[in-house]
Amino acid sequence: MHDNAKQAGGGALDRFRQRYGLALEWVVMILMVALAVEVTLGIVFRTLGRSLVWYDEVASVLLAWLTFYGSALASVRRGHIGCPEVVDQLPPQAKRWVTLFSQVLVLAFFALLGWVGASILPILATDALVSLPWVPMSFVQSVIPVSAALILLAESLNLIDLLRHKGVAVDPLAEGLH
């Protein structure tokens, strides 16, 4: 991080964000490797005429998990798509309020997503994957509330940064977070 972020009193918070991001990087890398191995095995077995029954379903689950956990990593790095050109045209005080408001909306959305995701898990308790009936669907779908909680943590860190800087949100590219 640049010195201006450290001078703002974010030493411990910045270290936490860095470690949190590293942990999520490992989760995403493990999921990517698992997906690559699974797809490669599927191709090899299909070429040999011995298709794996569970290949498609497990690949779909791994891709969904990679997407959700990758979104949490993007949140930590402030790497989600935005529209800064519109906000940049506002006066400084309006920029700050629009940025804070949008951050609160993001937090509200992921809190709702986590709550709804957790509330459907008991409903799915009796369902399982078709090709692997010993894998409960509630385990597969647990990615929704878990990733929502991970994103909430990351976005809360972003909100703290916004409040701490007392100005317009710091440009993530200028911060070197990408």
Backbone bond lengths (Angstrom), bond angles and torsions (degrees), N, CA, C in turn:
res aa  C-N    CA-C-N  psi(-1)  N-CA   C-N-CA  omega(-1)  CA-C   N-CA-C  phi
1 M - - - 1.453 - - 1.519 109.15 -
2 H 1.280 114.31 158.33 1.449 119.55 178.19 1.522 110.30 -79.21
3 D 1.324 115.61 162.12 1.461 121.30 -176.63 1.526 112.74 -61.41
4 N 1.333 117.81 -33.66 1.468 118.95 -177.27 1.528 112.00 -63.46
5 A 1.323 118.13 -32.60 1.461 120.15 177.40 1.519 110.33 -71.43
6 K 1.315 117.27 -37.91 1.458 120.76 179.44 1.521 111.07 -70.61
7 Q 1.326 116.71 -34.71 1.456 120.37 179.64 1.529 111.01 -68.90
8 A 1.309 116.99 -22.95 1.463 120.12 -179.06 1.527 111.77 -77.54
9 G 1.324 117.36 5.17 1.454 120.85 175.80 1.509 113.65 87.43
10 G 1.311 117.84 24.03 1.453 120.41 -175.96 1.504 114.33 -103.28
11 G 1.311 119.78 23.87 1.453 121.53 -176.46 1.515 113.46 -55.32
12 A 1.325 118.04 -56.97 1.471 121.65 -178.57 1.524 110.74 -66.94
13 L 1.315 116.86 -40.97 1.459 120.86 179.64 1.527 110.78 -64.96
14 D 1.314 116.53 -40.96 1.458 120.58 178.47 1.525 111.36 -66.02
15 R 1.334 116.83 -39.34 1.472 120.29 176.80 1.533 110.54 -64.35
16 F 1.328 116.25 -41.69 1.461 119.95 177.65 1.525 110.40 -61.66
17 R 1.332 116.68 -46.10 1.466 121.07 179.66 1.527 110.14 -59.43
18 Q 1.310 116.52 -42.13 1.458 120.98 -179.25 1.532 110.90 -64.18
19 R 1.322 117.04 -44.93 1.472 120.60 179.58 1.530 111.13 -68.70
20 Y 1.308 116.08 -39.22 1.458 121.48 177.75 1.532 109.78 -61.77
21 G 1.324 116.16 -45.43 1.460 121.08 177.42 1.518 111.80 -62.15
22 L 1.326 116.94 -39.71 1.464 120.77 178.62 1.529 110.97 -64.38
23 A 1.327 117.04 -42.08 1.467 120.57 177.57 1.531 110.43 -61.77
24 L 1.321 116.76 -42.75 1.469 119.65 178.77 1.530 111.01 -68.06
25 E 1.329 117.44 -34.47 1.463 120.05 175.46 1.524 110.33 -59.05
26 W 1.328 116.64 -43.04 1.464 120.66 179.36 1.528 110.93 -63.80
27 V 1.311 117.06 -42.39 1.469 120.25 178.34 1.524 109.57 -60.64
28 V 1.322 116.41 -46.36 1.465 120.82 -178.86 1.530 110.65 -65.30
29 M 1.327 117.11 -41.87 1.472 119.40 178.61 1.525 111.44 -63.21
30 I 1.324 116.96 -43.00 1.474 120.59 178.92 1.522 110.14 -61.63
31 L 1.331 116.83 -43.04 1.466 119.77 178.20 1.530 111.48 -64.61
32 M 1.332 117.05 -38.86 1.470 120.26 178.98 1.523 110.85 -64.47
33 V 1.331 116.33 -43.94 1.467 120.25 179.27 1.526 109.64 -64.93
34 A 1.326 117.10 -44.41 1.464 120.40 179.14 1.528 110.89 -59.60
35 L 1.327 116.52 -43.19 1.466 120.33 179.34 1.531 110.48 -65.04
36 A 1.330 117.13 -43.79 1.469 120.58 179.68 1.533 111.27 -62.61
37 V 1.326 116.75 -42.91 1.465 120.78 178.86 1.526 110.12 -65.27
38 E 1.318 116.26 -44.67 1.461 120.71 -178.67 1.521 111.60 -62.88
39 V 1.332 117.23 -43.38 1.466 120.81 179.10 1.534 110.19 -66.64
40 T 1.316 116.60 -41.31 1.470 120.19 178.67 1.528 110.61 -62.30
41 L 1.339 116.62 -45.38 1.473 120.20 176.59 1.531 110.81 -59.78
42 G 1.311 116.45 -41.89 1.465 120.33 178.69 1.521 111.77 -59.88
43 I 1.319 116.68 -42.79 1.468 120.97 179.61 1.526 110.57 -66.46
44 V 1.325 116.18 -46.31 1.463 120.49 -179.01 1.529 110.65 -60.88
45 F 1.317 117.04 -48.59 1.458 120.06 -179.02 1.526 111.98 -65.98
46 R 1.317 117.12 -37.08 1.464 119.66 178.18 1.522 110.38 -66.87
47 T 1.345 116.99 -38.31 1.466 121.55 177.68 1.526 110.76 -63.21
48 L 1.327 116.13 -35.61 1.465 121.28 179.32 1.533 112.25 -79.99
49 G 1.331 116.68 -0.90 1.455 120.52 179.85 1.522 113.42 78.67
50 R 1.317 117.27 18.19 1.474 122.61 -178.35 1.528 109.13 -125.77
51 S 1.308 117.04 60.20 1.469 121.98 -175.75 1.525 111.76 -53.57
52 L 1.323 115.00 141.03 1.462 121.47 176.88 1.525 108.41 -81.79
53 V 1.298 116.43 128.09 1.461 121.71 -176.89 1.527 110.94 -63.71
54 W 1.304 117.56 -35.92 1.457 123.16 -172.71 1.524 113.73 -91.79
55 Y 1.321 118.16 -2.41 1.456 122.58 -172.31 1.531 113.47 -54.16
56 D 1.318 117.99 -55.93 1.475 121.50 -174.53 1.521 112.09 -63.77
57 E 1.314 116.35 -43.43 1.461 120.23 -176.59 1.532 111.12 -67.22
58 V 1.312 116.64 -43.65 1.461 120.41 179.82 1.535 110.60 -68.40
59 A 1.321 117.82 -38.25 1.469 120.36 176.70 1.524 110.80 -61.71
60 S 1.317 116.87 -40.21 1.475 120.77 178.48 1.522 110.99 -64.05
61 V 1.317 116.44 -42.87 1.469 120.87 179.61 1.527 109.99 -64.63
62 L 1.331 117.05 -46.58 1.470 120.10 -179.65 1.525 111.26 -62.27
63 L 1.331 117.40 -39.08 1.464 120.20 178.48 1.527 110.95 -65.46
64 A 1.331 116.77 -41.49 1.470 120.09 177.79 1.524 110.31 -63.72
65 W 1.324 117.14 -44.91 1.465 120.15 178.95 1.525 110.70 -62.31
66 L 1.322 116.31 -41.90 1.462 120.03 178.43 1.527 110.75 -60.86
67 T 1.308 116.96 -39.75 1.463 121.52 178.81 1.523 111.41 -64.62
68 F 1.324 117.19 -47.55 1.464 120.77 -177.85 1.527 111.85 -67.50
69 Y 1.331 117.32 -47.79 1.464 119.21 -179.77 1.526 111.63 -70.76
70 G 1.332 116.78 -30.93 1.465 120.34 173.77 1.519 111.66 -65.37
71 S 1.328 116.54 -33.55 1.472 120.33 175.87 1.522 110.96 -65.80
72 A 1.323 116.81 -37.63 1.463 119.83 176.75 1.527 110.00 -64.52
73 L 1.324 116.45 -40.90 1.467 119.83 177.38 1.527 110.58 -63.97
74 A 1.318 117.06 -42.01 1.472 120.36 177.69 1.525 110.65 -61.73
75 S 1.329 117.76 -36.14 1.469 120.58 178.08 1.520 111.28 -65.25
76 V 1.315 116.79 -41.65 1.470 120.03 178.75 1.522 110.26 -61.46
77 R 1.314 115.76 -39.00 1.469 120.70 -177.94 1.524 113.15 -87.87
78 R 1.313 116.90 2.26 1.468 122.41 -176.18 1.525 110.39 55.25
79 G 1.310 115.06 44.61 1.455 120.24 -173.88 1.515 114.87 -106.52
80 H 1.324 118.20 12.75 1.463 119.19 178.67 1.516 110.39 -77.97
81 I 1.296 114.86 158.86 1.454 121.48 -178.92 1.525 109.33 -66.18
82 G 1.292 115.73 136.52 1.458 121.58 177.01 1.518 109.52 -136.52
83 C 1.288 114.83 -176.96 1.456 120.43 177.93 1.534 108.50 -131.61
84 P 1.342 116.88 66.76 1.459 119.78 -174.88 1.523 113.99 -66.50
85 E 1.338 117.32 -21.60 1.465 119.45 -178.69 1.526 111.32 -63.06
86 V 1.313 116.95 -35.88 1.463 120.54 179.84 1.523 109.50 -71.08
87 V 1.333 116.41 -46.65 1.464 120.70 -178.45 1.527 110.70 -66.49
88 D 1.318 117.45 -36.00 1.468 120.79 -178.74 1.527 112.97 -62.63
89 Q 1.316 118.23 -21.30 1.462 121.27 -179.37 1.528 112.32 -82.53
90 L 1.326 116.51 -7.55 1.465 120.24 -179.84 1.526 111.20 -83.36
91 P 1.332 117.05 158.21 1.461 119.37 173.70 1.536 109.33 -65.33
92 P 1.339 117.83 156.58 1.475 121.31 -174.41 1.533 114.84 -51.49
93 Q 1.303 117.87 -44.87 1.467 119.81 -178.15 1.532 110.54 -67.16
94 A 1.315 117.39 -39.91 1.464 121.18 178.25 1.531 110.52 -66.45
95 K 1.343 116.38 -37.91 1.469 120.20 176.44 1.519 110.72 -56.13
96 R 1.318 114.56 -46.58 1.471 119.46 -177.81 1.522 110.62 -61.61
97 W 1.345 117.18 -46.84 1.461 119.99 -177.43 1.521 112.13 -68.64
98 V 1.315 117.66 -39.20 1.467 120.81 177.67 1.532 110.04 -64.58
99 T 1.324 116.41 -42.31 1.463 120.92 179.15 1.528 110.90 -64.07
100 L 1.330 117.13 -44.78 1.462 120.72 177.87 1.525 111.38 -64.14
101 F 1.328 116.55 -42.85 1.461 120.63 179.40 1.526 111.08 -62.68
102 S 1.321 116.81 -44.00 1.463 119.46 179.71 1.526 110.92 -65.07
103 Q 1.327 116.68 -34.96 1.461 119.84 177.90 1.528 110.72 -66.52
104 V 1.320 116.91 -39.81 1.466 121.10 177.24 1.532 109.92 -65.18
105 L 1.327 118.01 -38.83 1.465 120.90 177.03 1.528 111.30 -62.89
106 V 1.314 116.22 -41.83 1.471 120.48 177.45 1.526 110.18 -60.73
107 L 1.330 116.41 -45.93 1.465 120.67 178.54 1.532 111.07 -61.04
108 A 1.323 116.77 -43.09 1.464 120.77 179.62 1.528 110.95 -63.64
109 F 1.315 116.62 -42.12 1.464 120.11 179.91 1.523 110.96 -61.37
110 F 1.328 117.41 -47.06 1.463 119.15 -177.37 1.523 112.50 -73.86
111 A 1.315 117.31 -26.62 1.465 119.26 172.59 1.531 109.27 -65.94
112 L 1.326 116.87 -44.03 1.461 121.09 177.27 1.527 110.87 -63.68
113 L 1.315 117.40 -44.64 1.462 121.34 178.85 1.531 110.91 -60.36
114 G 1.322 116.93 -43.19 1.460 120.36 178.64 1.512 111.96 -64.24
115 W 1.331 116.95 -41.90 1.461 121.45 179.76 1.529 110.79 -64.80
116 V 1.326 117.22 -47.41 1.464 120.92 179.53 1.530 109.92 -65.40
117 G 1.329 116.12 -41.86 1.458 119.62 178.77 1.515 112.43 -61.00
118 A 1.328 116.66 -41.39 1.467 120.37 178.28 1.525 111.04 -69.89
119 S 1.318 116.95 -34.05 1.467 119.56 -177.68 1.524 112.66 -71.88
120 I 1.327 118.61 -22.59 1.469 119.55 178.86 1.532 112.49 -86.55
121 L 1.320 117.92 -15.21 1.464 119.41 -178.38 1.527 113.18 -59.25
122 P 1.340 119.56 -44.21 1.475 118.24 177.16 1.529 113.03 -63.27
123 I 1.311 116.76 -31.50 1.466 120.81 178.58 1.529 110.25 -65.21
124 L 1.341 115.35 -34.47 1.460 120.57 -178.06 1.533 112.93 -88.54
125 A 1.321 117.17 2.99 1.470 121.48 -174.12 1.522 112.95 -58.46
126 T 1.312 118.17 -30.03 1.467 120.17 -177.52 1.529 112.78 -94.71
127 D 1.332 118.08 -5.07 1.465 121.52 179.63 1.521 110.36 -93.31
128 A 1.330 115.22 158.38 1.462 121.00 179.10 1.522 108.59 -145.54
129 L 1.328 115.78 168.64 1.461 119.82 173.87 1.529 108.59 -62.60
130 V 1.305 116.67 147.71 1.463 121.02 -178.68 1.526 110.47 -69.29
131 S 1.324 116.39 -46.40 1.461 120.09 -175.29 1.525 113.08 -82.87
132 L 1.311 117.68 -19.69 1.467 122.72 177.75 1.526 108.04 -130.87
133 P 1.309 117.30 80.14 1.466 120.01 -172.72 1.526 114.53 -63.78
134 W 1.311 118.73 -12.56 1.461 121.42 178.05 1.532 112.10 -84.75
135 V 1.358 117.83 -4.43 1.477 121.87 177.73 1.527 108.16 -99.39
136 P 1.335 116.61 110.44 1.477 118.94 -178.16 1.528 112.17 -68.56
137 M 1.302 114.85 141.89 1.464 120.95 178.61 1.533 110.46 -63.89
138 S 1.321 117.41 -29.88 1.468 119.66 177.91 1.530 110.42 -63.78
139 F 1.321 117.90 -33.07 1.466 120.68 175.23 1.523 110.15 -67.10
140 V 1.316 116.17 -44.99 1.467 121.10 -179.66 1.527 110.12 -61.16
141 Q 1.332 116.96 -45.35 1.458 121.35 -176.10 1.525 113.59 -82.34
142 S 1.322 117.31 -5.18 1.467 120.04 177.81 1.523 111.71 -63.01
143 V 1.324 116.46 -15.52 1.460 120.33 178.33 1.532 111.16 -60.29
144 I 1.328 117.55 -28.49 1.468 119.83 -176.80 1.523 111.42 -68.43
145 P 1.332 120.41 -57.04 1.470 117.71 179.30 1.521 113.31 -69.04
146 V 1.327 117.42 -33.30 1.474 119.20 -179.88 1.526 110.32 -66.01
147 S 1.328 116.68 -48.32 1.472 118.59 -179.82 1.526 111.04 -67.66
148 A 1.321 117.75 -33.66 1.464 119.85 176.40 1.528 110.43 -62.08
149 A 1.327 116.92 -41.02 1.472 120.59 177.26 1.531 110.68 -65.27
150 L 1.324 116.57 -40.71 1.474 120.18 178.51 1.527 110.82 -64.20
151 I 1.324 116.62 -40.85 1.465 121.05 178.51 1.525 109.97 -68.85
152 L 1.328 117.77 -38.89 1.469 120.65 176.84 1.523 110.75 -58.87
153 L 1.315 116.29 -42.80 1.468 119.46 178.03 1.530 110.54 -62.24
154 A 1.326 116.33 -47.20 1.465 120.44 -179.85 1.524 111.70 -62.36
155 E 1.325 116.67 -43.92 1.461 119.90 -179.04 1.529 111.60 -70.89
156 S 1.316 117.35 -28.85 1.475 120.19 173.46 1.521 110.26 -65.55
157 L 1.319 116.47 -39.31 1.467 119.81 175.52 1.526 110.07 -62.48
158 N 1.336 116.22 -39.87 1.465 119.90 177.83 1.528 111.24 -64.43
159 L 1.335 116.68 -39.68 1.464 120.34 178.00 1.528 110.27 -64.13
160 I 1.304 117.03 -42.72 1.470 120.68 177.15 1.517 110.13 -59.20
161 D 1.328 116.77 -42.57 1.471 120.15 176.97 1.520 111.47 -60.80
162 L 1.335 116.59 -43.33 1.466 119.95 179.12 1.524 111.11 -61.52
163 L 1.306 116.47 -44.61 1.464 120.41 -179.48 1.531 111.45 -69.13
164 R 1.303 116.42 -35.72 1.456 121.89 -177.39 1.527 111.96 -69.85
165 H 1.305 117.28 -33.94 1.465 119.96 -176.81 1.524 112.74 -80.10
166 K 1.305 118.34 -11.73 1.470 123.71 174.71 1.524 113.79 56.95
167 G 1.273 118.16 10.30 1.455 120.41 179.64 1.501 109.06 -136.55
168 V 1.299 115.35 -152.17 1.451 120.88 177.82 1.516 107.36 -71.61
169 A 1.305 115.90 152.55 1.458 120.77 179.38 1.519 109.80 -53.46
170 V 1.301 115.05 139.15 1.456 120.47 178.39 1.519 107.99 -72.57
171 D 1.324 115.99 134.34 1.451 120.88 -179.60 1.525 109.20 -66.38
172 P 1.351 118.70 121.60 1.449 120.79 -177.43 1.528 113.33 -61.01
173 L 1.334 117.64 -32.44 1.456 118.51 178.20 1.511 111.10 -68.63
174 A 1.337 116.93 -36.71 1.455 120.75 176.84 1.523 111.13 -67.92
175 E 1.334 116.36 -29.37 1.457 121.54 178.85 1.518 111.53 -76.93
176 G 1.322 117.59 -15.59 1.451 120.48 -178.67 1.520 112.65 76.83
177 L 1.336 117.29 27.47 1.459 120.74 -177.84 1.524 112.36 -88.68
178 H 1.304 118.41 -7.05 1.471 119.69 -179.76 1.494 109.44 -97.28
